[in-house]
Amino acid sequence: MKLPPFNFERPFFRGNLHGHSNHSDGALSPEDVINSYKAFGYDFIAISDHLWSDKRFCAQSILDCSSFDVSNFITIPSAEIHCHGKAYDNDGLWHFVANGLPLDFAIAKKTETAPELINRAIAAGAYVTIAHPAWYSMTFEEAMMVSHAHGVEIYNHSCVIGAMRGDGTGVADYLLQEGKRISLTATDDSHFKMPDAGGGWVMVAAENLAMHDIITALKNGHHYSSTGADIINLTLEDTHLEVETSPCFNIVVAGQGHKSLSYNGQNITKASFDLTALKSKWFRVSIMDQAGRMAWSNPYWFEDIL
């Protein structure tokens, strides 16, 4: 059987879930940000400007860009939301990306905790992810505090090219080891102050190019993440996994503990794996091509798919 999201008769929409404009600390106007992503060939973006009381780099309202929506490109009301209490951050702030927020979502109160802020954003209907965990050295204890978020940024392009701290694999796999059913996203975190746009995105299998359908698909894990490589299909028969990809040289299936399976070669597009060798309750697929471009599936739990 084909695994989701590849088992749906739905189109894939390409989108950036984390980016900024001059509404907060980005260099470009919202219209210029939108036009840039249109030129890149995206279907949707989220201008997730910082929502916090500090006017140095934050906005005090959520941006409404719906007037720029057209039939083949939409924006999703979003914000990078903050509250106090994070270690290893110069401002002591937590960072979460909340996509699909109502425009009247309020700035966190000074006493609001990170778990409370996530709960409030989820209750408001948002898809909430843990932003750039490596960028500000998220500890595993902190990760567990916020493990009820929907997902983790497995890749943050701005943090890669600006700080070499954009990999979320450590926190993502720790949460999976602890049984947390998180999804994975690749994002830009674009500010347009350096070439940080168009480097990481999600491919979402949704019924329509509409905010509700995109957010629903994200919450259901019906997407994969990419920096330029593509996962074309995943098929599971009993415990035998078939992987189809764009041309790459490395396909890896990771499971719990330190177990993983890999297949390597020049311009490979298919690989087969016996997942009993993982001795794992879950697995996820990663690929890399000759140029270093990657793609990540969401985690799959055997009890859900067998």
N, C-alpha and C positions, 0 to 999 in steps of 0.2 A: 504494500500500500504506500501511496505517496504521503509524506509527512507534511503537516501544515508549515508554511502557507502555500506550499506547492500543489496541494490537493484541491485548491479552490479554482473555480472557473472565474477568476477575477483578475483585473489588471494590477500591475505593480506601479505604485506612484513613488517617485523619488523626492525625498524631502530632507531639509535640515531642521532639526528640532531645537537648536541652541545657537542664537546669534543676536547681535546687538546693533542698534542704530544710535544716532545722536540724541535720541530721547533719553538715553542714559550716557554711557561712556564710549559709544561707537563713533567712528569718524564720519559716516555717511548718513544722510537723511533716510527716513524709512522708504521713500520712493526710490532712492538710488540703490538701497539694499535690495529691494524687490526687483528692480530692473537688472541688477547684477546677477541674481539667481535665475531670473528668466533667461538671460543670455547663456548661463551655464547649462540650461536644459532641464531645470528642476520643475516639478509639478506643484510643490507647496513648500513654504518655509514657516518657521515660527520666529518672530522677532521677540526674543525673550529678554527684554531689557531688565536690568537689575531693579528690583522692587524693595526699597528700604528707605529709611529716613535720612541717610547720609547723602546730602546733595553733591558731594564731591564726585561720586561715580554712579549714583542711583537716581532713578525716577521715583516719583511718588504716586504714579498711576500706571495702569496697564494700557498699552497702546492699542488703539483700534485702527486697523489697516484694511477693514472690510471694503472701503471705497475703492481700493486698488484691485480687488478680486475680479477675475474674468473667468470665462468658461474653462480655460485650461491651466489656470494658476490661481491658488488661494493662499491666504495667510491664516494662521491659527493663533488666536489670542493666547499669549503666553507670558511668562515672566521667569526670571531667575530670582528665586525667593530666598530671603535671608532671615536669620535670627541669631542671637548671641549663643556662645557656648562651645565653639569649635577651637580645639587646640591647633597649634601650628598654622594659624592664619593671622596675618598682621593686624587685621581688624577684629579678630575673634569671632568671625561669622561663619555659619554654615552656608553652603551653596547647594540649592536644589533647582532643577528645571521642572517647571509645571506647565504642561501644554494643555490647552483647552480650558483655561480659566475664565470665569465670568469677569467682565470688565470692572465690576465693583469689588473684586477680591481685595481685602484690606491688608496693608502693611502689618507685619508681625508686631505684636506688642513687645515691649522690652523684656517682659517676663515669660514670653512664650518660648517653649522648648522646641528642639528640633523634631522629636516625635509628634508633638502637638501640631506643629506647623504642617508636617506631612499629612497628618490626619485631616486637618482642615482643608488642605488643597484637594485631597482625594474626595472628601465629602462634597466639595464644590464641583466635582466632575472631572478633575484634571488627571492626566497621565503624568506621574511624578517619577523623576529619575535622580539618582545620586550623581552630582556633577563632579567631573575631574578629580577622582579620589586620590590619585598619585600627586596631583599638583600641589595639594596642601597636606600631604602625608597623613591621610586618613588612617587611623589605627583600626585594628580589627574590633576592639571594644566599641569604638565609635560606629563602625559599620553595622554591628549588631543592634545598636540603639536605633538605627534608621532603616533596618532591614525590611520594614513593611512598605517601603517605597516600591513602585512597580519594577524599577530597573536600575541599572548601573551603566554609566558611560564606559564602554569598553575601549573607546578611542575618542580623544579630544584633540582636534587638529591644531588649534591655536596653542594649546599647552605642549604639543609635540614640537612645533617649530619655534616657539618662543622660550621654552624651558626644558624640553626633553623630559617632560613629566606628564605625558598624555595617555599612558597605558593604564587601563582599569582592570587588567586581568587578575591581579593579586586579590583585590577586594571582591571582584565578581566570583572567583573560584572559592574564596573563603566562605562567602555566603552560601554558595551551592553546597560546599562540604557540610555546612551546618543545616542543610535541608531547606534553605530559603529559596522560594520559586521566583527568582528574579529574571527579568528579560535583559537584553543587551542592546545598547544603541551606540552608533558612531555619529559624532557631531563635529561641527566646525568650531563653535564658540567664537564666531567671526566678529571682529571689531573693525576690520578694514584699515588698521593702522600698520599692518604688515600683510603679506600675502597669505592670509589665514582663511580664505573662503574657497569652497569647492573641494575640500580635502577629505571630508567624512560625512556620510549620509545614511539614511535608512531607506530601504525599499519595502513599501507597505502594500500588502495585498488587501485592498478595500473594495467594497461594492461600488463606491462612487468617489469622485474627488470632491468630498464635502467634509467639513470639520468633524461632524458626529461620526461619520464612517471611518475616517482616519484614526480618531481617538479610540473608537471601539476596537479597531483592528490592533492598534498598539497595545491596548490593555489585554487583549487576547493573545498577544505574542505572535501575531500574524505578520511578521516582518523579518528581514535579515539586515545586517549592517555591512557597510562596505567603505573602502577607500579607493576602489577602482576595479577590484575583482568581483566576479559574480558567482553565486551559488545558483545553479539552474534547476536542480532537482535533488531531492532526498527521498529514497525509497527504502522501506523496511519490510522485510519478510522474515517473520519470527525474530531472530536476533542477527540477521544478516543485513547490513546497511550498504546500499549503493549510493554513491555520491557522484553527481554530474556538475561540472563547473566550466567557467571560461578557462582558456589555456593557462595553466599554472605549473609550478614545479614542486609544490608541497601541499598535501592535504592531510590534516591531522584531526583525529577524533579523540577528545579528551574526556576523561571520566573522573570519578572520585579518587581520593588519595593522590598518588603521583602517576596513575596509570594513563597511558595514551597509546594510540595506534597511528602510524603514519605511512604514507605512500609518496614517493618522490620520483621525479623524472622531468624531462624536458617537454614542455607543452602538453602535459597530461590534461585530460578532460574528464576522466572517469576513474573511480577507485572503488574497491569492494572491501568490506571489513566484517570480521566476525566479532560481534560485540560481547560475546561471552568472555573474551580475553580481558575485557575491562574490569569485570567483577564490580560493577557499579550500578547504582540506582538511577543514574542519569548520564547523559552524554551531550556534548556540543561539538560542532564542526567548525574548523578554521581552515582557511586556504591562503596561500601567498603565491603571487606570480613572480616572474623573473625581474620585474621592475620594483618589487617590494610592496606592491599593492595587495591589500588583504580583503577578506570578507569573513564574517562570523555568523553562524546560525544562532538562534536562541537555544537555550538548553531544552532537552527533551527528557521527561521522566518516564521510565519504562512502565510504571503502573498506570500511566495515562494512555499509553499507545499500544500496549500488548493485550 
